Amino acid sequence: MHRTQVYLTNEERNGLSAITKQTGKSQSQLIREAIDFFISQSQPANRKASLQKAKGLWAKRHDLPDFKKLRKELDRDK
C-alpha cells in the first residue's frame, strides 16, 4: 500500500467520523472502500452492466407520476 495525504472539509471529516463510529471501520478502510466503489462505477464496462441491471426497475410501479405530462408542463415555460 502507498500512503496518501488528503485534505477534507470539516463536513467531510465529521461525516467520515460518524460513519467510523457506526460501522467500527477505520477512516482509512472507509476511504479505500469509497475509492474502490468510485473506480468500479467509473469503468465503462461496469457502468453499462449497472445500467442494464437497472433496466425495467420501475416497470411495475404504479405510484410514479406521469413523466410525459410532467415534461410537457416543464416545456411550457420555455
N, C-alpha and C positions, 0 to 999 in steps of 0.2 A: 504494500500500500504506500501511497505517497501522501505526505502531509500538505494540506492546503489551508490557507487562511482566507476567511470570508467575512466581510462586513455585513452585519444585519441591522435593520432598523429596530427601534425599541419594540414596535408592534410585532415584528417577525421574531425577535428574541423572546418576548413574552408568550407568544403563541407556541413557539417551539418548547419552551419551558413547561407550559401547561400540558402539552402532549407527552412530554417525557414523564410527567407525574402520572398521567392517565394510563400510559402503556407500560411503564417501567423500562422502556428502552432508552439508551443513551442518545444524546443530541447527535453524536457522530453517526450512529446507526440510522436515526431518522433521516438525516441529511443524505446519507448514501442511498437509502430506500427511495427518497424523493427523486434523486438524480437518476437512479436506475429506472424508475417509472417514467420520468420525463424522456429519457433516451429511448425507451421501448415505444412510447407513444409517438416519438418523432420519426421513427423509421417508416419509410413508405409502405413496406410490406405489412407491418403491424397496423398501420393506420387503415389500410384497405381492409384487412381482416376484421378490425374493430367495427368499421362501417358496415361490412357485410353481416356481422353478428347482430348489429342493431337494426338491420332491415326488417321492417314489419313489426317492430317493437310495439307500436301504438295501434296496430291494425284492428284489434278487437276492443279498443277502448271507446266508450260512448260518452264519457264525461268531458271530452275535449271540445273547445269551441269550433265553430265553423271557420276554418282558416281562410277559405276563399272569400267569405263575407268580410272578415277582418282585413284582408289585403285590399279589398275594394274600398273599404272605409278609409284606410290609410292613404290609398292612392288619390282619393278625392282632394286631399289637402295640397296636392302638388299643382 
